[in-house]
Amino acid sequence: MSYSHKQRVPKGVLTAFGAVGGVATIRTPGLIKPLLGATMAGLLYTFRSMTVTLDEHHINIVFGDWLSIKQIKLAYIQSVEAKRMCPLSGWGVHFVGDGWLYNVFGLDAVRISMKSGKIIYIGTDEPQVLAAAIREAANLPDIEPAEAEEEIEVDSLAS
């Protein structure tokens, strides 16, 4: 199973962030100005897209064209589910309460529960497709945890 998808930040959003960064750079005094401008340009260039790829053994997350930030071994995954994140979760790479989020834009994500108990969220604009691809590659059951709980409850009521 191989999977590769690049999610891009909409140009309007990049333009808005660039404008804010440009104003901040213009209003900065002296020698800090070129350093701040270069930093803002580098951040916008790097975080303009995120590519998620699956191979036989790993999930790879790359920001922009060069920043390989995370590699997850498929053998260590316990479960996967599509999830809608809270708007306060934001974008970028940061801790969101119960796990780490890797996201460039939007609220949709895939929640990966590791056998170690760690949680990882991968932002994507196609959460159902990514979740299914991970399940297939990791040989996990083709059912989300919430659906499994519902089936267990129905089965226990029937007996």
C-alpha positions as CSV (number, residue, x, y, z in Angstrom):
1,M,0.0,0.0,0.0
2,S,1.4,3.4,-0.9
3,Y,-0.2,6.7,-0.3
4,S,0.9,10.3,-0.9
5,H,-1.0,13.5,-0.5
6,K,0.1,17.1,-0.3
7,Q,-2.2,19.6,1.5
8,R,-1.6,23.2,0.6
9,V,-2.5,26.4,2.5
10,P,-4.8,28.5,0.3
11,K,-3.1,31.4,-1.4
12,G,-5.3,33.9,0.3
13,V,-4.3,32.8,3.7
14,L,-0.6,32.8,2.8
15,T,-1.1,36.3,1.4
16,A,-2.7,37.5,4.6
17,F,0.1,36.1,6.8
18,G,2.7,37.6,4.4
19,A,1.0,41.0,4.7
20,V,1.0,40.8,8.5
21,G,4.6,39.7,8.5
22,G,5.5,42.5,6.0
23,V,3.9,45.2,8.2
24,A,5.7,43.8,11.3
25,T,9.0,43.8,9.4
26,I,8.5,47.4,8.2
27,R,7.8,48.6,11.7
28,T,10.8,46.9,13.2
29,P,13.8,49.1,13.9
30,G,17.3,48.8,12.6
31,L,19.3,45.6,12.0
32,I,16.5,43.3,13.2
33,K,14.5,44.2,10.1
34,P,16.2,41.9,7.5
35,L,16.5,39.1,10.0
36,L,12.8,39.3,10.8
37,G,11.9,39.5,7.1
38,A,14.0,36.5,6.2
39,T,12.5,34.5,9.2
40,M,9.0,35.3,8.1
41,A,9.7,34.4,4.5
42,G,11.3,31.1,5.5
43,L,8.4,30.2,7.8
44,L,5.8,30.9,5.1
45,Y,7.8,29.0,2.5
46,T,8.2,26.0,4.8
47,F,4.7,25.8,6.2
48,R,2.8,26.5,2.9
49,S,2.2,22.7,2.5
50,M,2.4,19.4,4.2
51,T,2.9,16.1,2.5
52,V,1.9,12.8,4.1
53,T,3.2,9.6,2.6
54,L,2.8,6.0,3.5
55,D,5.2,3.2,2.6
56,E,5.4,-0.4,3.7
57,H,6.6,0.4,7.2
58,H,6.1,4.2,8.0
59,I,4.0,7.3,7.8
60,N,6.1,10.3,6.8
61,I,5.2,13.9,7.4
62,V,7.1,16.6,5.5
63,F,6.5,20.4,5.6
64,G,7.1,22.4,2.5
65,D,9.6,20.6,0.2
66,W,12.3,19.9,2.7
67,L,11.4,19.7,6.4
68,S,10.9,16.0,7.3
69,I,9.4,16.4,10.7
70,K,7.9,13.1,11.7
71,Q,8.1,9.4,10.9
72,I,5.7,6.9,12.5
73,K,6.2,3.2,12.4
74,L,3.0,1.4,11.2
75,A,3.8,-1.6,13.5
76,Y,3.4,0.6,16.6
77,I,-0.1,1.9,15.7
78,Q,-3.1,0.6,17.7
79,S,-6.0,2.4,16.1
80,V,-6.8,5.2,13.6
81,E,-9.9,7.4,13.3
82,A,-10.9,10.5,11.3
83,K,-11.5,13.4,13.6
84,R,-12.7,17.1,13.4
85,M,-10.4,19.3,15.6
86,C,-11.5,22.2,17.6
87,P,-10.8,25.6,16.0
88,L,-8.7,26.4,19.1
89,S,-6.3,23.6,18.2
90,G,-4.9,25.8,15.5
91,W,-2.3,25.0,12.9
92,G,1.4,24.0,13.0
93,V,3.2,21.5,15.2
94,H,2.2,21.6,18.9
95,F,0.7,19.7,21.8
96,V,-3.2,19.8,21.9
97,G,-4.0,18.3,25.3
98,D,-3.7,14.6,24.7
99,G,-1.3,14.4,21.8
100,W,0.8,16.2,19.1
101,L,-0.8,17.9,16.1
102,Y,0.9,18.2,12.7
103,N,-1.3,20.5,10.6
104,V,-1.0,23.3,8.0
105,F,-4.6,24.3,7.4
106,G,-8.1,23.2,8.3
107,L,-9.9,21.4,11.1
108,D,-9.9,17.8,9.7
109,A,-7.4,15.3,11.0
110,V,-6.6,11.7,11.6
111,R,-6.2,10.6,15.2
112,I,-3.6,7.9,15.6
113,S,-3.4,6.0,18.9
114,M,-0.1,4.3,19.4
115,K,0.4,1.0,21.3
116,S,2.5,3.0,23.8
117,G,-0.5,5.2,24.7
118,K,0.7,8.3,22.8
119,I,-1.7,10.1,20.5
120,I,-0.7,11.8,17.2
121,Y,-3.0,14.0,15.1
122,I,-2.2,14.5,11.4
123,G,-4.1,17.3,9.7
124,T,-5.5,16.6,6.3
125,D,-8.2,17.7,3.8
126,E,-9.1,14.0,3.2
127,P,-9.3,12.4,6.7
128,Q,-11.4,9.4,5.6
129,V,-9.1,8.4,2.8
130,L,-5.9,8.8,5.0
131,A,-7.5,6.8,7.9
132,A,-8.5,4.0,5.5
133,A,-5.0,4.0,3.9
134,I,-3.3,3.8,7.3
135,R,-5.6,1.0,8.5
136,E,-4.9,-1.0,5.4
137,A,-1.1,-0.4,5.6
138,A,-1.0,-1.3,9.3
139,N,-3.3,-4.3,8.9
140,L,-5.9,-2.8,11.4
141,P,-9.6,-3.6,11.4
142,D,-11.6,-1.6,9.0
143,I,-13.7,0.0,11.7
144,E,-13.4,3.1,13.7
145,P,-13.3,2.8,17.6
146,A,-16.6,4.6,18.0
147,E,-18.3,2.2,15.6
148,A,-16.8,-0.8,17.5
149,E,-18.2,0.4,20.8
150,E,-21.7,0.7,19.3
151,E,-21.5,-2.8,17.9
152,I,-20.4,-4.2,21.3
153,E,-23.4,-2.5,23.0
154,V,-25.8,-3.9,20.4
155,D,-24.4,-7.4,20.7
156,S,-24.5,-7.4,24.5
157,L,-28.2,-6.3,24.4
158,A,-29.1,-9.1,22.0
159,S,-27.9,-11.8,24.4
